[in-house]
Amino acid sequence: MDIVAAHNLVKEYGIITAVNNVSFSISPGECFGFLGPNGAGKTTVMRIISCFLPPTSGTVTVFGVDVTREPSAIKSRLGVMPQEDNLDPDLSVLENLIVYARYFDIPKKTSIPLANDLLAFAELQDRGKMNIKELSGGMKRRLMLARSLVNTPELLILDEPTTGLDPHSRRAVWDKLNQLKFRNTTLLLTTHYMEEAEQLCDRVAIMDAGRVVTIDTPQNLMTEHGGNLENVYLKLTGRNLAD
């Protein structure tokens, strides 16, 4: 069974069609990426899969469950790492994880060792008592990744996971995501960074103006169209990713 399956997905905001007749599926253990500029519809698709937005029409199932019928059953099995920093600045690094665990009814006696294990995974084990404001941008992104793993999700959704990071910090996040791939966690991400997609994704969907232009492996796309993924995007859509 596919982890995610979308058929003829449409999302409209008044007269604006943000997602236009999109279909795709994601297999267990796959890293699937959405590529495209701002306004392409990537984040909207992710929010529908995360059960934060209802589709206007079409169907989306996650773990075989329709997103409009049993969203709570889906959310309990998801991990979400949003693009924006929404860590609690009034709590320490460790407390951010312990408090977040309450949303999944994880008792404190379990959440404390779990939080410490996740900090070790994120290489933040020596930062547990620090305030969020004391962390660098790269540390915050790694902490948000750790927080998204509190409930041991079967599907991890990452919206621009390395936006704003320097190359060293970006590669540190890639390393953690590759470790999760090795554990057979299913990953779904959006990114502007073509190198990121080449490094992480088994398949990518290139989006433009709410539509999926193509879905294939990065290597197949680069072999068929020549050059790197950014060149592929330019060739298929006629514009740069920065547009």
Secondary structure, 3 states (H helix, E strand, C coil): CCCEEEEEEEEEECCEEEEEEEEEEECCCCEEEEECCCCCCHHHHHHHHCCCCCCCEEEEEECCEECCCCHHHHHCCEEEECCCCCCCCCCEHHHHHHHHHHHHCCCHHHHHHHHHHHHHHCCCCCCCCCEHHHCCHHHHHHHHHHHHCCCCCCEEEEECCCCCCCHHHHHHHHHHHHHHHHCCCEEEEEECCHHHHHHHCCEEEEEECCEEEEEECHHHHHHHHCCCHHHHHHHHHCCCCCC
